[in-house]
């Protein structure tokens, strides 16, 4: 089982890669997926403040680490495909799509005053481009998560009987 320090490392890396993907593709395609800003402003922080992004990124990073730990703890076969499946099914569809987006629609201060659209189920209110890039970002998170875990398992199998400190 992946120790908590390894979950922290893998979660931080996978989340960072996903967020870099979001930032690059938003600058190229203007899809508007900026969950750090969205999460930061959900706490009532000034929408133009740098601290809003810091709080939002901290929340996203926390979620990425928690999902990395849950993946290691509860998914029996760890590889790129199970990483993608876990990320898309559990993180994006169940947690974000069915739980977080509807809650955000009902409680987010900027939705309430009409400054941003109500995301609704699965974030459909943000548009098809945002949904597509959100899906692709979670696929990328899953690829990094599953591949990193599989590499760790493969490294242990190469030298049986030898203690590996891969953390």
LINUR-V243536 format. One record per residue. N is the residue number from 1. RES is the residue in three letters. PHI is phi in radians with two decimals (* if undefined). Layout:
# LINUR-V243536
n = {N;N}
res = {RES;RES}
phi = {PHI;PHI}
This chain:
# LINUR-V243536
n = {1;2;3;4;5;6;7;8;9;10;11;12;13;14;15;16;17;18;19;20;21;22;23;24;25;26;27;28;29;30;31;32;33;34;35;36;37;38;39;40;41;42;43;44;45;46;47;48;49;50;51;52;53;54;55;56;57;58;59;60;61;62;63;64;65;66;67;68;69;70;71;72;73;74;75;76;77;78;79;80;81;82;83;84;85;86;87;88;89;90;91;92;93;94;95;96;97;98;99;100;101;102;103;104;105;106;107;108;109;110;111;112;113;114;115;116;117;118;119;120;121;122;123;124;125;126;127;128;129;130;131;132;133;134;135;136;137;138;139;140;141;142;143;144;145;146;147;148;149;150;151;152;153;154;155;156;157;158;159;160;161;162;163;164;165;166;167}
res = {UNK;UNK;UNK;UNK;UNK;UNK;UNK;UNK;UNK;UNK;UNK;UNK;UNK;UNK;UNK;UNK;UNK;UNK;UNK;UNK;UNK;UNK;UNK;UNK;UNK;UNK;UNK;UNK;UNK;UNK;UNK;UNK;UNK;UNK;UNK;UNK;UNK;UNK;UNK;UNK;UNK;UNK;UNK;UNK;UNK;UNK;UNK;UNK;UNK;UNK;UNK;UNK;UNK;UNK;UNK;UNK;UNK;UNK;UNK;UNK;UNK;UNK;UNK;UNK;UNK;UNK;UNK;UNK;UNK;UNK;UNK;UNK;UNK;UNK;UNK;UNK;UNK;UNK;UNK;UNK;UNK;UNK;UNK;UNK;UNK;UNK;UNK;UNK;UNK;UNK;UNK;UNK;UNK;UNK;UNK;UNK;UNK;UNK;UNK;UNK;UNK;UNK;UNK;UNK;UNK;UNK;UNK;UNK;UNK;UNK;UNK;UNK;UNK;UNK;UNK;UNK;UNK;UNK;UNK;UNK;UNK;UNK;UNK;UNK;UNK;UNK;UNK;UNK;UNK;UNK;UNK;UNK;UNK;UNK;UNK;UNK;UNK;UNK;UNK;UNK;UNK;UNK;UNK;UNK;UNK;UNK;UNK;UNK;UNK;UNK;UNK;UNK;UNK;UNK;UNK;UNK;UNK;UNK;UNK;UNK;UNK;UNK;UNK;UNK;UNK;UNK;UNK}
phi = {*;-1.18;-1.30;-1.05;-1.13;-1.22;-1.07;-1.06;-1.09;-1.14;-1.09;-1.13;-1.14;-1.09;-1.16;-1.10;-1.09;-1.09;-1.17;-1.09;-1.01;-1.05;-1.17;-1.15;-1.21;-1.18;-1.20;-1.53;-2.07;0.86;-1.52;1.36;-1.43;-2.33;-1.21;-1.10;-1.13;-1.08;-1.18;-1.11;-1.27;-1.17;-1.55;1.44;-1.32;-1.01;-1.17;-1.78;-1.52;-1.14;-1.11;-1.07;-1.16;-1.06;-1.10;-1.11;-1.15;-1.08;-1.14;-1.14;-1.10;-1.03;-1.09;-1.09;-1.23;-1.08;-1.13;-1.09;-1.16;-1.09;-1.04;-1.16;-1.26;-2.05;-1.70;-1.22;-1.83;-1.89;-2.77;-1.02;-1.22;-1.23;-1.11;-1.12;-1.05;-1.11;-1.12;-1.28;-1.22;-1.41;-1.25;-1.42;-1.35;-1.28;-1.26;-1.29;-1.23;-1.68;-1.98;-1.21;-1.10;-1.10;-1.12;-1.07;-1.08;-1.53;-2.14;-1.16;-1.02;-1.33;-1.27;-1.04;-1.54;1.46;-1.36;-2.28;-1.25;-1.24;-1.15;1.14;-1.06;1.03;1.26;-1.03;-1.12;-1.50;1.82;-1.19;-1.10;-1.10;-1.12;-1.11;-1.25;-1.11;-1.04;-1.08;-1.09;-1.25;-1.09;-1.11;-0.98;-1.12;-1.07;-1.12;-1.05;-1.16;-1.17;-1.11;-1.20;-1.13;-1.06;-1.13;-1.16;-1.09;-1.12;-1.23;-1.30;-1.14;-2.27;-1.11;1.46;-1.80;-1.18;-2.00;-1.86;-1.72;-1.58}
